[in-house]
Amino acid sequence: MSNTIRTWGRTAGALSALLFAGCASQAFAATAAAQASTDANADTAVAPVTVTATREAADMQSVPLAMSAINKQNLEVIASGGDDIRMLSSRVPSLTLESSFGRTFPRPYIRGLGNTDFDLNASQPVSFVYDDVVLENPILKGIPLFDIDQVEVLRGPQGTLFGRNTPAGVLKFDSVKPGKDFGGYASASYASLGTVNAEGAVGGPITDGVLYGRLSGLYQHRNDWITNDFDGKKEAGGYDEYAVRGQLLWTPTSNLSALLNFHHMHLNGSPQIFRANIIQSGTDQIVAGFQRDHIAQDAASRSFQHVNATGGSVNLNYDFGNGMKLTSITAYEHAHTLSHGDIDGGFGAVFAPPSGPGLIPFPSESADGLPKHHQITEEIRLAGDATPQIHYQVGAFYFYESVNINSFDYNTLAGGALDGFAWQHQTTKSWALFGTANYKPTDNLTLTAGLRYTNDQKNFEAAQTLSPIGAPPTGILRANPKSDDVSFNVSADYQITGDISAYARIAKGYRAPSIQGRLLFGSTISVANKETLYSYELGLKSYLFDHRLRANIAAFDYEVDNLQVTAVGGGANFNRLLNAKHAQGYGFEADLEAKPIEHLVLTSGISYNHTELQDPNLTTQICNICHVTDPVSGGLASLNGNPLPNAPQWIASITARYGVPYGDGEFFAFTDWSYRSRVSFFLYQSQEFQSPNRVEGGIRVGYSYKGGKWEAAFFGRNITNDVSLEGAIDFDNLTGFVNDPRTWGVELRTKF
């Protein structure tokens, strides 16, 4: 009880200043409105946002949880340079994404909670839900975004309605659906580095009143723009990617609808570009003379990344006509990938000169692939009104996944000859029953309670058959973790005025056990037990100044038991899973959208996150040449009190769009900026393996004709050409990877 009181006290304290500011602003707005006696109009009123965070359409202001929505227009702008899904990083409060695989395998973090594991079997506490289908494998999460209607970022545990592996939150992507009117769009852009981004969609009625369709497509290309000084060739940094989506909506009666979705993507490009000794020893700075468009690698000519992913779903809805609706979502996903890279980021070795850049203690050239992967999901939900005051949802969910993983090691000094091989196979079965209900005892008060029971079982086996270090084969190693858990959500939402509401929320999230079986350089597998998280949240949602401003703020506090963490690399160059006894996080978030004057639209977000490992017995191996700042004993660093990896304390973003009417259209200018504070890459703290504060900005100027029927624009991404470390490899040298360079481009877009 004392912990709960302390938690709520801290949460309320963090929110009190924000609540005071919001109430003061509302009071000022009411006074200003009375004096001006002018009504809000469509040009200066912030439009309401409809979201599906509750698995049903609702106004975002009525949903009692902290969330952000990125609309289609803003998404198109930040994607104009051909960026992958990592473009969302730091664009909303408490969200970051990074990847050591390049354009695939994004690793998301919400409120500091994520997973640094780079295994193709990695489990993450942030779930991706694409068109109502959960995407579990990290390769599936790299599916490109195109013809997207809206992105929703749900912060905090979502275990009741979205299920397992959502203790940190959910990224929810909804594509544009087939409509009753014929229409579509097409866009094409060309930018620096030979970057091409082309996409389009067309849809409408096929059989009037019964069958509708939509076909969407994307193509992205970038030239190899990085020169390899080892052989003098440009042979890194490029990619070719395409994706298609087809949808058919069948409505044979007014009560029944069936939406069929088929999608496929293909990527052929460079893996993540690792750079040996990029970090200046004893600092967090990149070495002097660094050139982003140059590398020196002896395996770059053999590096590649191939990804194919295919899937489909059938979404059935039947309306019984008395407020009761039945939904069934059946889905299948398949992924295949092979990624081959120069992991040491250099050439040669100290025992095989010449070598460099800097110290190369040993060469490392490896590949990981999914030769076989299948995911099947089924969800059934029944929603309706039990009474005029009570609305409910009940349902069941089933998940099955089978995945094979192959890991290869190559002898670079022998021309890339295979010298190591290991394999993994895992099947996962999970099922759940869930229910939630909303009760309105008064017109102003809504109480919500939800419960979900989940059962998980994994069958895992792995073996190393060829060791790059001369060890004998391991034989088949097995693990069969099982778990079950009950997640819940309880909230109260009170409508203070017609434009201001306050809510309180308590929720529990759950992550199933995880298994790590990377055996190329080891002989054991590791299993992390299930993880549970309790979250406490207070929030305020409001429209101010005659709806010229939407301001949503929240304060939160969470406690994690058995936090799953990954000890990456170290002197033994071996990954293993650990459970930290406890972890804690607290902070606040604010989302703003404003139309202060006609033709000007502003958005802004800010968050503060404090995270802390709490386990006096938790230790991990450390690097051999970096400067570790944690207490070290026997070559092991004590992790107690450390922040979580890749967990910035501060994230801030802002966008501004201003239009000047001219003729039948308008000239416009759009700019967007994101900031994230310092992050540490690993569980232990060191002077080198961290990244300082980072700021990136973009710009877009052009002319839009007749509400966007035609649009021509000039754009820039990372316009200050910021160079920042995005991550590191915990080898015996200071290897890291950086963000993409500045790009300038032009785009032509049409709607019909």
SVG drawing of the C-alpha trace seen along z (x, -y; Angstrom):
<svg xmlns="http://www.w3.org/2000/svg" viewBox="-32 -42 83 75">
<polyline fill="none" stroke="black" stroke-width="0.4" points="0.0,0.0 2.8,-2.4 4.4,-1.9 1.0,-2.6 0.6,-5.8 4.1,-6.9 3.5,-6.1 0.3,-8.0 1.8,-10.9 4.7,-11.2 2.4,-10.9 0.1,-13.5 3.0,-15.8 4.4,-15.6 1.0,-16.4 0.0,-19.2 1.9,-22.0 0.6,-20.9 -3.0,-20.8 -2.6,-24.3 -1.2,-25.6 -4.1,-24.0 -6.8,-25.4 -5.2,-28.8 -5.1,-28.7 -8.8,-27.7 -9.7,-30.6 -7.8,-33.0 -9.4,-31.5 -12.9,-32.0 -12.1,-35.7 -10.7,-36.3 -13.7,-34.7 -16.2,-36.8 -14.3,-40.0 -13.9,-39.1 -17.3,-37.4 -16.1,-35.7 -16.9,-32.1 -14.4,-29.5 -14.5,-28.6 -13.2,-25.8 -10.0,-27.8 -9.0,-28.3 -10.4,-25.4 -8.4,-22.3 -10.2,-19.3 -11.2,-16.4 -9.2,-13.2 -10.9,-9.8 -8.8,-6.9 -9.2,-3.1 -7.2,-2.7 -10.1,-1.0 -10.6,1.3 -13.6,-0.9 -13.8,-4.3 -13.7,-7.1 -12.7,-10.7 -9.2,-10.8 -10.2,-13.3 -12.5,-10.7 -10.0,-7.9 -8.5,-7.7 -4.9,-6.9 -1.8,-8.8 -1.6,-8.6 -0.5,-10.5 -1.8,-10.4 0.2,-11.3 -2.0,-12.2 -1.6,-11.4 -0.3,-14.8 2.5,-15.0 3.4,-11.4 3.8,-12.1 6.1,-15.0 8.5,-13.2 8.6,-10.2 9.3,-12.3 13.0,-11.5 12.4,-7.7 12.9,-7.0 11.9,-3.8 9.8,-3.4 12.6,-4.8 11.4,-8.2 8.9,-8.2 11.6,-8.3 11.2,-11.3 8.3,-12.6 5.9,-12.1 6.5,-12.1 8.4,-9.1 8.9,-7.3 12.3,-6.3 13.3,-3.7 16.7,-2.4 18.1,0.6 21.4,2.3 20.0,4.1 19.4,0.9 16.0,0.5 14.5,3.6 14.2,4.9 13.3,1.6 13.7,1.6 11.1,-0.6 11.2,-2.1 8.3,-3.8 8.8,-5.5 12.3,-4.0 11.2,-0.4 12.5,1.6 14.9,4.3 18.4,4.0 18.5,7.6 19.5,8.1 18.5,11.7 15.8,12.6 13.9,14.2 13.9,11.2 10.9,10.3 9.9,6.6 7.7,4.9 6.3,2.5 3.8,4.2 3.2,3.3 -0.4,3.6 -0.9,3.1 -4.5,3.1 -5.6,4.8 -3.1,7.6 -0.3,8.0 3.2,8.3 5.4,10.3 8.6,11.1 11.0,8.0 11.4,8.5 7.7,8.1 7.8,4.8 10.0,3.3 7.2,3.4 7.2,-0.1 4.5,-2.7 2.6,-3.7 -1.0,-4.8 -1.4,-5.1 -4.5,-6.9 -3.1,-7.4 -0.5,-6.2 -1.4,-5.9 1.1,-5.7 -0.4,-4.2 1.8,-4.7 1.7,-2.5 0.4,1.1 -2.2,2.2 -2.6,5.8 -6.4,5.9 -7.4,5.2 -4.0,5.8 -2.6,8.5 0.8,10.0 4.1,8.2 2.5,4.7 3.7,3.6 5.4,0.5 2.7,-0.3 1.5,0.2 2.3,-1.3 -0.9,-1.1 -0.9,-1.6 -4.1,-1.9 -4.0,-2.0 -6.6,-3.8 -9.5,-1.5 -11.7,-1.0 -14.3,-3.7 -17.6,-4.3 -16.1,-7.1 -13.6,-6.5 -10.2,-8.2 -6.6,-7.9 -3.3,-9.6 0.2,-9.4 3.5,-10.9 7.1,-10.8 10.2,-12.4 13.9,-12.6 16.5,-13.6 20.2,-13.5 22.1,-10.3 19.9,-9.2 17.0,-8.7 13.7,-7.9 10.4,-7.6 7.2,-6.8 3.9,-5.7 0.2,-5.7 -3.2,-4.2 -6.5,-3.9 -9.8,-2.7 -13.5,-2.9 -16.6,-0.8 -16.2,2.3 -19.8,3.5 -22.0,0.5 -23.2,0.9 -21.6,4.3 -17.9,4.6 -15.2,2.0 -11.5,2.2 -8.2,0.3 -4.7,1.0 -1.7,-0.7 2.0,-0.5 5.4,-1.9 8.8,-1.9 12.0,-3.3 15.5,-3.4 18.9,-4.9 22.2,-4.6 25.2,-3.2 26.7,-6.4 29.4,-5.2 32.9,-4.7 34.8,-1.8 38.4,-3.0 39.6,0.6 38.8,1.3 37.9,-2.2 34.4,-1.3 31.0,-2.8 29.3,0.3 27.3,-0.5 24.3,-2.5 21.9,-1.8 18.7,0.1 15.7,1.1 12.4,1.6 8.9,2.1 5.6,3.0 2.0,3.6 -1.3,3.8 -4.6,4.9 -7.9,4.7 -11.4,5.8 -14.5,4.7 -17.6,6.8 -20.9,5.6 -23.6,8.0 -26.1,6.6 -26.2,3.6 -25.3,5.7 -22.4,7.7 -19.0,6.6 -15.9,8.5 -12.5,6.8 -9.8,8.8 -6.3,7.5 -3.2,8.9 0.2,7.3 3.8,8.0 7.1,6.3 10.7,6.9 13.9,5.2 17.3,5.6 20.0,3.3 22.8,2.7 22.8,3.9 23.6,1.5 27.0,-0.1 29.3,0.6 32.3,-1.7 35.4,-0.5 36.7,-2.8 34.4,-5.6 34.2,-6.8 37.0,-8.8 38.4,-6.9 37.4,-8.4 34.6,-10.5 31.2,-10.3 32.4,-12.1 32.9,-10.8 36.6,-10.8 38.1,-13.8 38.1,-13.7 35.1,-11.3 33.5,-11.1 30.0,-9.7 30.4,-8.8 33.5,-6.7 34.2,-3.3 37.2,-0.9 35.9,2.7 37.3,5.9 33.9,7.6 31.7,4.8 31.7,6.3 30.0,9.4 27.5,7.5 23.8,7.5 20.3,7.6 17.3,9.4 13.9,9.3 10.6,10.6 7.3,10.5 3.9,11.5 0.6,11.6 -3.1,11.4 -6.1,11.0 -9.9,11.3 -11.8,8.9 -15.5,9.9 -18.0,7.7 -21.7,8.4 -24.0,5.9 -27.0,7.6 -28.9,4.4 -29.5,4.0 -26.2,2.3 -24.3,5.6 -21.5,6.2 -19.4,9.3 -15.8,9.0 -13.5,11.7 -10.0,11.1 -8.1,14.0 -4.5,13.3 -1.4,15.0 2.1,13.5 5.3,14.9 8.8,13.4 12.0,14.5 15.3,12.7 19.1,13.0 21.4,10.2 25.2,10.5 27.5,7.8 31.0,6.7 30.4,6.5 33.9,5.5 33.6,2.4 37.2,2.5 39.8,4.6 42.4,7.1 43.4,7.7 46.3,6.9 47.7,10.4 47.1,10.1 48.3,6.6 47.6,4.3 44.5,3.5 42.3,0.6 40.8,-1.8 42.4,-1.7 42.5,1.5 41.0,4.5 41.6,7.4 39.8,9.9 37.7,9.9 34.0,10.5 31.9,11.2 28.5,12.9 25.0,13.4 21.6,14.1 18.5,15.3 15.0,16.5 14.7,19.4 11.3,20.2 8.7,18.2 4.9,18.4 2.5,16.5 -1.2,17.3 -3.6,15.2 -7.3,15.3 -9.3,12.8 -13.0,12.7 -14.7,9.8 -18.3,9.2 -19.2,5.6 -22.5,4.1 -24.6,2.2 -25.7,4.2 -27.7,1.2 -27.9,-2.4 -25.1,-3.1 -22.9,0.0 -20.9,0.8 -18.8,4.0 -16.4,5.9 -15.5,9.6 -13.4,11.8 -10.8,14.5 -7.4,14.5 -5.1,17.2 -1.5,16.8 0.8,19.3 4.3,18.8 6.9,21.1 10.3,19.6 13.7,21.0 16.8,19.0 20.2,19.7 23.4,17.9 26.6,18.0 30.2,16.9 32.8,16.3 36.6,16.2 37.2,12.8 40.9,13.4 40.2,16.6 38.0,14.7 34.8,15.2 34.9,19.0 32.2,20.4 33.7,21.2 30.7,21.2 27.0,22.2 24.2,22.4 20.5,22.9 17.4,22.2 13.8,23.3 11.0,22.1 7.2,22.6 5.0,20.3 1.4,20.9 -0.6,18.4 -4.3,17.9 -6.2,15.4 -9.7,14.5 -10.5,10.9 -13.3,8.5 -13.8,4.8 -16.7,2.6 -17.5,-1.1 -20.0,-2.3 -21.5,-5.9 -23.1,-6.5 -23.5,-10.1 -23.3,-12.1 -19.8,-13.4 -18.2,-10.3 -17.1,-7.1 -15.6,-4.2 -13.7,-1.5 -12.5,1.9 -10.9,4.7 -9.4,8.1 -7.4,10.5 -6.1,14.0 -3.2,15.1 -1.5,18.5 1.9,18.9 4.0,21.9 7.2,22.0 9.2,25.0 12.7,24.1 15.7,26.0 19.1,24.8 22.5,26.2 25.9,25.1 27.4,27.5 30.5,25.5 32.4,23.2 34.5,20.3 36.7,20.6 37.3,24.4 34.9,25.5 33.1,28.9 29.5,29.0 27.0,28.3 24.4,30.9 20.8,29.9 19.9,27.6 16.2,27.2 14.0,25.0 10.2,25.1 9.1,22.1 5.4,21.8 3.6,19.0 0.2,17.5 -0.8,14.1 -3.8,11.8 -3.5,8.3 -6.0,5.5 -6.9,2.0 -9.0,-0.3 -9.7,-3.9 -12.0,-6.8 -12.7,-9.7 -14.4,-12.8 -15.7,-15.6 -15.0,-18.7 -16.4,-21.0 -17.4,-20.4 -13.8,-20.9 -11.8,-19.6 -11.6,-16.1 -9.4,-14.4 -8.6,-10.8 -6.9,-8.4 -5.7,-5.0 -4.1,-1.9 -3.0,0.9 -0.9,4.1 1.1,5.4 2.7,8.7 5.5,10.0 5.9,13.7 9.2,15.5 11.9,15.0 14.7,17.3 18.2,16.4 20.0,19.0 22.8,17.4 25.4,20.2 28.1,19.2 30.4,18.0 28.8,19.8 27.5,23.2 24.5,22.3 21.1,20.8 19.4,18.3 15.8,17.9 14.2,14.8 11.1,15.3 7.9,13.5 7.9,9.7 5.0,7.8 4.5,4.1 2.2,1.9 1.5,-1.6 -0.2,-4.5 -1.3,-7.5 -3.1,-10.8 -4.0,-12.9 -5.8,-16.0 -7.3,-16.4 -8.6,-19.8 -9.5,-22.2 -8.6,-25.8 -9.0,-29.3 -12.2,-28.5 -10.8,-25.2 -7.7,-26.9 -5.6,-24.7 -5.8,-21.0 -3.6,-20.3 -3.2,-16.8 -0.9,-16.1 -0.2,-13.1 2.0,-12.1 2.9,-8.5 4.8,-6.1 5.5,-2.5 7.2,0.4 8.5,3.5 9.1,6.9 11.5,9.3 12.4,6.8 13.8,8.7 17.1,7.2 19.8,8.3 23.5,8.4 25.1,7.6 28.6,8.6 31.2,7.7 34.7,9.3 33.1,12.7 31.3,11.5 28.2,13.4 24.6,12.4 22.4,13.6 19.1,12.8 18.7,11.6 15.9,10.7 16.4,7.5 14.6,7.9 12.9,4.4 12.9,1.3 11.2,-2.0 10.1,-4.8 8.3,-8.0 7.7,-11.3 5.3,-13.4 4.1,-13.9 2.4,-16.7 0.9,-16.8 -0.3,-20.1 -1.9,-21.1 -2.8,-24.7 -4.2,-27.0 -3.3,-30.4 -4.1,-32.3 -5.7,-31.5 -3.5,-29.3 -1.0,-28.4 -1.0,-25.0 1.4,-24.1 2.0,-20.8 4.3,-20.1 5.2,-17.3 7.5,-16.9 8.2,-14.2 10.4,-13.5 11.3,-10.0 13.3,-8.9 14.2,-5.2 16.2,-3.1 17.3,0.5 16.8,1.7 18.7,4.9 21.8,4.9 22.8,8.3 22.5,7.6 25.9,7.6 27.2,8.0 30.4,8.3 32.0,5.2 34.1,4.1 37.9,4.4 39.0,1.0 36.2,-1.4 36.1,-3.4 33.3,-2.0 31.9,-4.3 29.9,-1.7 31.5,0.1 33.4,3.1 34.5,6.2 36.0,9.3 35.4,8.0 31.6,7.5 29.9,4.1 27.2,3.5 24.0,2.3 22.0,1.2 20.7,-2.4 21.6,-2.6 19.1,-4.1 17.6,-1.7 19.4,-1.5 18.3,-3.8 16.1,-5.7 16.5,-9.5 15.2,-11.6 13.9,-14.3 12.1,-14.1 10.7,-17.1 9.2,-17.8 7.6,-20.6 6.0,-21.1 4.7,-24.3 2.8,-24.8 1.9,-28.2 0.0,-28.7 -0.5,-31.8 -3.5,-31.7 -2.8,-32.4 -5.1,-31.8 -6.9,-28.5 -4.4,-27.2 -1.7,-28.2 2.0,-28.6 3.0,-26.8 6.0,-26.2 6.3,-23.3 9.1,-22.6 9.6,-19.9 12.2,-19.4 12.9,-16.6 15.1,-16.5 16.2,-13.7 18.6,-14.0 21.6,-11.8 21.2,-8.0 23.4,-5.1 23.5,-2.1 24.2,0.8 23.2,1.9 26.5,0.7 27.6,-2.9 30.8,-4.0 32.2,-7.2 32.2,-6.0 29.1,-3.9 26.5,-6.7 25.2,-9.4 24.9,-13.1 21.9,-15.3 20.5,-15.1 18.5,-17.5 17.2,-16.9 15.1,-19.1 13.2,-19.1 11.7,-21.5 9.1,-21.4 8.0,-24.4 5.8,-24.4 2.5,-25.1 -0.7,-23.2 -3.5,-23.6 -7.2,-23.2 -6.8,-21.6 -4.0,-19.3 -5.3,-18.1 -1.9,-18.9 1.2,-19.7 4.8,-20.5 7.3,-20.8 11.0,-21.2 12.1,-19.4 15.0,-18.7 15.6,-16.1 18.2,-16.4 18.8,-19.8 21.6,-20.7 23.4,-17.5 23.6,-16.4 25.9,-13.4 25.0,-11.3 25.7,-7.9 22.6,-5.7 24.2,-2.6 27.3,-0.6 28.7,2.9 30.2,4.1 33.3,5.6 36.9,5.1 37.0,1.9 34.8,-1.2 32.6,-0.3 29.3,-2.2 26.8,-3.3 25.4,-6.7 22.2,-8.4 21.6,-9.2 23.0,-12.3 21.2,-15.4 19.1,-15.0 17.5,-17.6 14.8,-16.8 11.7,-17.7 8.3,-16.0 5.2,-16.1 1.9,-14.8 -1.6,-14.5 -5.0,-13.5 -7.9,-12.3"/>
</svg>
